[in-house]
Amino acid sequence: MSLENAIAKSISSGSDRRRLARRKRLDALFARTGFLVTLTVLSVLLALIGQLAVEGAGRLSWQFLTSYPSRFAAQAGILSAWIGTILVMLLTALVAVPLGLGAAVYLEEYAPKNKLTTLIDINIANLAGVPSIVYGLMALALFVYEFRLGQSFLTAGLTLALLVLPMTIIAAREAIRAVPPQIREAAYALGATKWQTVRHHVLPCSMGGIMTGLILALSRAVGETAPLITVGALSFIAFLPHPPWQAEAPFISFQWMFDPFTVMPIQMFNWVSRPQEDFHVNAAAAGLVLLLMTLAMNALAIAVRARYRKRIRW
Amino acid sequence: MSTTTTPPTALKAESKDLSFFYGDVQALKTISLGLPDRHATALIGPSGCGKTTYLRCLNRMHDLYPGNRYEGELLLYPERINLVASEIDPIEIRMRIGMVFQRPNPFPKSIYENVAYGLRIRGGMKRTDLDHAVERALRDAALWPEVRDRLNDQAFNLSGGQQQRLCIARALATRPEILLFDEPTSALDPTATARIEELVNDLKQKVTIVIVTHNMQQAARVSDYTAFMYEGRLIECDRTDRIFTNPSNKLTEAYVTGRFG
């Protein structure tokens, strides 16, 4: 808090100086408090990750990644779980992208601003806050019993798609709203239709934000357990789903969508709830893999954002 | 109130008692104004007088936002179409009336794609015809010599003045009958401004021009007719030289001599 420099010296009055010194002290105090708070939060997080790593890292091996679950902890692995997670995420994205994007474009660009759309706005925001288990119950009634899709990959993908849809729509709408109105007006002024304006300008300009929102929503969904248990995930699957191809025409097969599924968090949940200590180590190792999957998805989101940012400048 | 002298030349467009509302707020009050064919008309007046609002009626830009309403007539000659009638599709109007905005707003695409865009969205054009149209528009906008070797460069790599001329080329490519300029030089330096003004002077041989400007010297330099607006009303419209040397309205005189605004 030195007041030795030339400008400070020009503040002649003693009370002015004291007040300045007090303001600067307060500023420094806040900076230090903020630093400590940040440090606390970070260290708790690091401790959690560290514990997971210490416990599970020793169990991570090729065998662990390529084995099915087993009664013997040392022989058990997460092959069906990580393949299941990837397939469920794929289905979730395939369903959530067109629905989320379509809804966001309609609500932002086409929908008239009236009471009905305001009601829809509020409902989407509320849906984003509905507990995931409620989605699970609804999916059980609708997809499993009503549509008879079974306790399958398809059901799991659709359930998680419903779960991430509100977040996807909100993120996509934010991204669309961030497109400068001058770009829209430039297109309209040339006689473009609404769809041409959206297709040629609004979507390319907002795609970075839309994809980022989607990937972050998916990385939340990758850890979801409750709704998938509700729709009937199995925790012991010792086989892989059908391959997505077949020998005879049409050569692609959708049989795998109707196979029973499991995902990483469910495998972990199952192992943690067993009494034997060895299975807890397995759970920690699986947790580590799940964490890496989430981090990879977040890294992808950052990369996508950076790529689109580079292409677009205003 | 308004002492409008009808210009002696043929009109390209004419508003008759045109009023405009942003929701409940009336921004234009019964404006009757003729826009002479293949001449430049400048709209001047203090901020908030409605000159940009009037300009944006001509290509129905206001339709993009909810709650806006027109009253009266805005006729496009020779067909006498009422531009602000609700049964007239704004897209068809904008295909005939181009616009250049306050800040250069090129698309984040190549120079070529920017100029070609208006023609591309209409469809049905061969690549060679498109190439010719792009070159012609860039020549008309006095930009061709500077960009002929880098048509595939990003438009954002151009300077501000070049970007604005690119936007003019983009608007010219579709051969509009009227070209609207909304304070086109307010974001540009004096050199770039001079080039745009020169361009407007050339263009008015071929296309009807309406230019909004807050700069009275600019209105004097580029326009044949000047309309002075104040608080949503048209106060006076006359030949530019007369508005600036011998206006018939006291308010106009006070404004052009810099006593308010």
Boltz contact constraints between the chains, C-beta under 6 A:
constraints:
  - contact:
      token1: [A, 113]
      token2: [B, 66]
      max_distance: 6.0
  - contact:
      token1: [A, 182]
      token2: [B, 105]
      max_distance: 6.0
  - contact:
      token1: [A, 186]
      token2: [B, 105]
      max_distance: 6.0
  - contact:
      token1: [A, 189]
      token2: [B, 94]
      max_distance: 6.0
  - contact:
      token1: [A, 189]
      token2: [B, 99]
      max_distance: 6.0
  - contact:
      token1: [A, 190]
      token2: [B, 118]
      max_distance: 6.0
  - contact:
      token1: [A, 191]
      token2: [B, 91]
      max_distance: 6.0
  - contact:
      token1: [A, 191]
      token2: [B, 94]
      max_distance: 6.0
  - contact:
      token1: [A, 191]
      token2: [B, 95]
      max_distance: 6.0
  - contact:
      token1: [A, 192]
      token2: [B, 121]
      max_distance: 6.0
  - contact:
      token1: [A, 196]
      token2: [B, 121]
      max_distance: 6.0
  - contact:
      token1: [A, 312]
      token2: [B, 108]
      max_distance: 6.0
  - contact:
      token1: [A, 313]
      token2: [B, 156]
      max_distance: 6.0
